[in-house]
Amino acid sequence: MNAPTSPPPLLRMARVSKSFPGVKALTDVTFDLRPGEVHALMGENGAGKSTLIKMLAGIHTPDEGSIEIDGRPVTIDSPNRSAELGIAVIHQELNTAPNMTVAQNLALGQEPRTAWGTLDRARMRRDAEAKLRRIGADVSPDTVIGRLSVGMQQMVEIARAVAQQARILVLDEPTAALSEAEAQRLLELVEELRESGMGLIYISHRMEEVYRLADRVSVFRDGHWIDTSDRADTTPESIVTRMVGRQLDDLYVHEPHEPGDVVLETRGLGDGAQVGPVDVRLRAGEVVGVAGLIGAGRTEFARLLFGAERARAGEIRMAGEPVRIRNPLDAVKLGIGLVPESRKEQALFLDLAVRENITVSGLGALSDLGVLRFGRIAELVRRQVESLNVRCSSPQQHVRNLSGGNQQKVVLARWLAVQPRVLLLDEPTRGVDIGAKHEIYKIIDRLAKEGVAVLMISSDLPEVLGISDRILVMRNGRLAGEFDHDEATEETVMLYATGVAGDGETDGVPDGRRAAVTKQGEAQ
Amino acid sequence: MTESVRSTEAPAPAPEPGREPEGATPKRFDGARLALLWDRYGILGVLVLMVVLMAVIAPNFLTLSNGFNIARAASINAILAAGMTLVILTRGIDLSVGSNLAVCGVVSVLLWTSGAPAIVCVLGGILVGAVFGMVNGTLVAYLGLPAFIVTLGALTYLRGTAYSLTDGRPLIADDLGFRLLGDGLILGVPVPIVVMLLVYVTLWFLLARTRFGNEVYAIGGNPEAARLSGIKVKWTLTKVYVIAGACAGLAGVLFSARVVSGQPTAGESYELDAIAAVVLGGTSLMGGVGRVQGTLIGAMIMGVLSNGLLLMNVPFFYQLIVKGAVIVLAVAIDSLKHWKRT
């Protein structure tokens, strides 16, 4: 595939395989990394990317195959060994001690000591400042790290990696939880590190990032290495085609729906702080997308509607009548469902079965005098599992063992089982592979056809534009714009989301964000 | 609409539990299988093993009457542990059950000495336990106080209550109307054992067959997800502590019936034995995982252990050492399970 380079590559993995009980996670994978390049790994969830980087981090060891660094075979059998070899991995879940300061985190494990054997705080601070300066991170070493944004914490981790003279840096979905501005800074930093001769492995689902950064792109599918190509020789479409294994011509599902009456209406709804006043009308049988930057108050708005947070201002009306929603139970009783942002933390019971996860919101109808009717339960669960195509070995299987897409379908099934009138979806396809995404879009479409009012929050703009009948744009806790399916474009939505266009209220938008977006606009 | 992307997930290997995965080495497979067996039946195996061992060592161990002895002696701990199981399933703890037992035992005897009919004494004792459970539950659920602190406080003030009710002296009542609960027989089976089994059947039914039970598991598994699913988390939590309190009340009544008096010193450190039985029985201190059947086995293991050590004439001090070691072992098993899962 790729011509052998004369000096040995920084890292080379040859014919590597790894199995876990029940799964062959990686089969015969060959991969190499050169100094001074960004090598992107692309693939759906479960394609084997994580297994590969866990091998580099010393968490897993390969069953077969070899790993070479600078042409010398190595065994990476522990995280310590991995660090000794100059490998640093920035995982999706950050690896910091949240209650300690930045300086303490940077010195972790190699704290400087005074002649008395006590901690040399002054030196620790100086070292930290130097380390942060090297990557241009503007953080005080005395800040408690848990108070920093995820982006800044990531910077600190990278500063630690650089200070430890890492030569191979692995970044696993580094921008997933970052704001636009933070993401821009991270991308710039990656470019600088590449200039300095470091080899970077970059995992991301965001095609634009990959296209901006990567020198080479390797595609994985089902634990197999598909191919590696220079970025210049490939197109996003061809990458996706290889990831999915077939032509991807119709991901988004949108057939215009015939909206009915207004089911839910908010007037001046707000939490008295960051969100509101917001006036929204949701009609039966329409899909309303909510776009906006992270921190625009979209999640908070949905949580107000659902009673997960108490509203401090305004009112909610359903079918014209004012209603009180003080807690989620009130919302459920009124026929409102919420698929929250992070399914593992906020929606799923990982150690309970698919069956219990699906029925948890509808137990009233599935029991008589509090005694469960297992006949009814089995029937309902079977229907939901079938109609949503949840892939599980049985309804008794623990949800922990399902893939991300199937877990999300279980959460959807929970709400479909109670036949809601309004369904709030907060990032319903985050961390879900493309095949499952398509299935979720079909479910949303079907719900709208059945007359459910769907409100979908998403940071994936093509998704919002692709499947919504109507698009709301939020900024600073308020509505900044509203578009029909046909008139919305990514550019206009971004302009409203960032405050460049809209009702003129640009105050309060951090300059960094606006600048970042402008820059992105230029890049396109 | 094209169906082109529909089945993209299908080629991904879908592991099916129970079926031999092709890629796995036989050794790993055996390990997983063993782990599953241990998870389900391990603790029952431990009990059987202990019984066999004791039967060999102490010839008078394996008799029906000694079996009844063990179960009767273990019944009070088992009843406390039954309620404790629910509390621990919701990620909580109830340290007050031993003191609550003393208060309720004393109250039931006080009711008798003041002329109440036996049935009122029994129900009164249980009710008092439930009320103190309600207090615990309300503080934990509605004020969000840590269960450990709330029930640690209750452990102390309930002990004080028990002492002050009797001026610190035991309350002897030779004519106690419900003493049958202590030494009576039903079809040849000691009454405390029958009561214990009734408690377990009831709680098994509640956990496995009712909406309440599903909600308990849900809250223990993920409290935030439970709230966002529309479960009345606070009210359900309160009910859990009420049940634990009622179990303590019932255990107190049985205790008084057994010793035919109200003892303000009753049940000291029983809460720890109850917790040990729960954890031995496979309920996770992290909440959400566990069954009341396991707790019963856990309580019986502790009973067999006490009885066996006694039959072997192990001095009391050494008995404490062995029991303590068993409690530590129980927690070690619990953490081992979590370690395995990750």
Boltz contact constraints between the chains, C-beta under 6 A:
constraints:
  - contact:
      token1: [A, 19]
      token2: [B, 23]
      max_distance: 6.0
  - contact:
      token1: [A, 21]
      token2: [B, 21]
      max_distance: 6.0
  - contact:
      token1: [A, 21]
      token2: [B, 24]
      max_distance: 6.0
  - contact:
      token1: [A, 21]
      token2: [B, 28]
      max_distance: 6.0
  - contact:
      token1: [A, 21]
      token2: [B, 32]
      max_distance: 6.0
  - contact:
      token1: [A, 22]
      token2: [B, 15]
      max_distance: 6.0
  - contact:
      token1: [A, 22]
      token2: [B, 21]
      max_distance: 6.0
  - contact:
      token1: [A, 23]
      token2: [B, 13]
      max_distance: 6.0
  - contact:
      token1: [A, 23]
      token2: [B, 15]
      max_distance: 6.0
  - contact:
      token1: [A, 24]
      token2: [B, 23]
      max_distance: 6.0
  - contact:
      token1: [A, 46]
      token2: [B, 12]
      max_distance: 6.0
  - contact:
      token1: [A, 222]
      token2: [B, 11]
      max_distance: 6.0
  - contact:
      token1: [A, 222]
      token2: [B, 12]
      max_distance: 6.0
  - contact:
      token1: [A, 244]
      token2: [B, 8]
      max_distance: 6.0
  - contact:
      token1: [A, 247]
      token2: [B, 4]
      max_distance: 6.0
  - contact:
      token1: [A, 248]
      token2: [B, 5]
      max_distance: 6.0
  - contact:
      token1: [A, 249]
      token2: [B, 4]
      max_distance: 6.0
  - contact:
      token1: [A, 250]
      token2: [B, 2]
      max_distance: 6.0
  - contact:
      token1: [A, 328]
      token2: [B, 227]
      max_distance: 6.0
  - contact:
      token1: [A, 328]
      token2: [B, 228]
      max_distance: 6.0
  - contact:
      token1: [A, 328]
      token2: [B, 230]
      max_distance: 6.0
  - contact:
      token1: [A, 329]
      token2: [B, 230]
      max_distance: 6.0
  - contact:
      token1: [A, 332]
      token2: [B, 230]
      max_distance: 6.0
  - contact:
      token1: [A, 340]
      token2: [B, 228]
      max_distance: 6.0
  - contact:
      token1: [A, 346]
      token2: [B, 224]
      max_distance: 6.0
  - contact:
      token1: [A, 346]
      token2: [B, 225]
      max_distance: 6.0
  - contact:
      token1: [A, 346]
      token2: [B, 228]
      max_distance: 6.0
  - contact:
      token1: [A, 347]
      token2: [B, 225]
      max_distance: 6.0
  - contact:
      token1: [A, 349]
      token2: [B, 218]
      max_distance: 6.0
  - contact:
      token1: [A, 349]
      token2: [B, 221]
      max_distance: 6.0
  - contact:
      token1: [A, 349]
      token2: [B, 222]
      max_distance: 6.0
  - contact:
      token1: [A, 351]
      token2: [B, 221]
      max_distance: 6.0
  - contact:
      token1: [A, 351]
      token2: [B, 288]
      max_distance: 6.0
  - contact:
      token1: [A, 351]
      token2: [B, 289]
      max_distance: 6.0
  - contact:
      token1: [A, 352]
      token2: [B, 217]
      max_distance: 6.0
  - contact:
      token1: [A, 352]
      token2: [B, 221]
      max_distance: 6.0
  - contact:
      token1: [A, 356]
      token2: [B, 214]
      max_distance: 6.0
  - contact:
      token1: [A, 360]
      token2: [B, 218]
      max_distance: 6.0
  - contact:
      token1: [A, 360]
      token2: [B, 229]
      max_distance: 6.0
  - contact:
      token1: [A, 361]
      token2: [B, 229]
      max_distance: 6.0
  - contact:
      token1: [A, 361]
      token2: [B, 230]
      max_distance: 6.0
  - contact:
      token1: [A, 363]
      token2: [B, 211]
      max_distance: 6.0
  - contact:
      token1: [A, 367]
      token2: [B, 211]
      max_distance: 6.0
  - contact:
      token1: [A, 370]
      token2: [B, 210]
      max_distance: 6.0
  - contact:
      token1: [A, 370]
      token2: [B, 211]
      max_distance: 6.0
  - contact:
      token1: [A, 371]
      token2: [B, 210]
      max_distance: 6.0
  - contact:
      token1: [A, 372]
      token2: [B, 209]
      max_distance: 6.0
  - contact:
      token1: [A, 391]
      token2: [B, 14]
      max_distance: 6.0
  - contact:
      token1: [A, 393]
      token2: [B, 16]
      max_distance: 6.0
  - contact:
      token1: [A, 393]
      token2: [B, 17]
      max_distance: 6.0
  - contact:
      token1: [A, 435]
      token2: [B, 5]
      max_distance: 6.0
  - contact:
      token1: [A, 435]
      token2: [B, 8]
      max_distance: 6.0
  - contact:
      token1: [A, 435]
      token2: [B, 9]
      max_distance: 6.0
  - contact:
      token1: [A, 438]
      token2: [B, 5]
      max_distance: 6.0
